[in-house]
Amino acid sequence: MVSVFKREALSSFIQSAPPGELSNVTTAIKTLTGDKTITTSLEPALRKYNEEQFTTVKLPGGSQPVLMSEYNRLEDGRYYDIESQSSWAFDHESQKASAVQSYVPESKHNDLITSLYKSLSTHASEHYPSNTIGIYPTSDDSTLAILTVSNKYSPSNFWNGRWRSSYTFSPSSSTLTGRISVDVHYYEDGNVRLLTSKALDLKISSGADAGHVVKAIAVAEKKYQQELNRGFAGLSEGAFKGLRRQLPVTRQKMEWEKVGGYRVGQDIGGGRFKS
């Protein structure tokens, strides 16, 4: 039996898994604990990770990926997608879908959801090469959750990244609030990770249609991307430059794989000191 402390520690490892690297983390957990079945007790943490990260999955027989979130989870633990009108079971460790069934959710906002999906699809396709969107009524059907996730994985080049945006739109009050989150991991010969997010409270005109809602989202996301670009430009000229390893007195790069054989005073000092 896994102790509460151990389960909490391992769950924190799962929650901090970089984009596209959950399987690496679960494999490492099994190796470190010597228990290949330990992830069974970590199911709540795995579910939380997949829902918060908007994990995408292709359904058996489907062509387009669908996303996972707390908003499209059904009471029996299955998930559903409005566009494909289907529901499915999901293995949170393997991130595989199964047992696909027909499912047509009911909402008083069905027409608005259809319009939002069309407008959001156009926006996402124009700005995110690899994207998956979802629009779902919240539990009381008073508001709508508008979700976008874009993943870019390049493990052969030692980096993975994810963009997530989540908004809540109230048709009755014309309010639109949300958050954009960016997570990029670069891990060649070390680890560098960017984790940043921004909360948004956008103004929407009373009675605005789907096009106006998505336009407000597009403007906010473009502005945030520009802010990130300016921030990176400043880092490259400032903070990143300060992190660069200085050359030794020989003015040549250190051959770290040979460092164990250096005679520190003589070899690194260029032969100026004699033993």
BELLIN-V44395 format. One record per run of one state. SS is the DSSP state (hx for helix, st for strand, lp for the rest). FROM is the first residue (numbers start at 0). LEN is the number of residues. If there is no record, write none. Layout:
BEGIN
ss: [SS/SS]
from: [FROM/FROM]
len: [LEN/LEN]
END
This chain:
BEGIN
ss: [lp/hx/lp/hx/lp/hx/lp/st/lp/st/lp/hx/st/lp/st/lp/st/lp/st/lp/hx/lp/st/lp/st/hx/lp/st/lp/st/lp/st/lp/hx/lp/hx/lp/hx/lp/hx/lp]
from: [0/3/15/21/33/37/52/55/58/64/67/69/72/73/78/81/85/91/95/102/109/127/131/137/143/154/157/158/170/174/186/191/203/209/237/238/243/255/261/263/268]
len: [3/12/6/12/4/15/3/3/6/3/2/3/1/5/3/4/6/4/7/7/18/4/6/6/11/3/1/12/4/12/5/12/6/28/1/5/12/6/2/5/7]
END
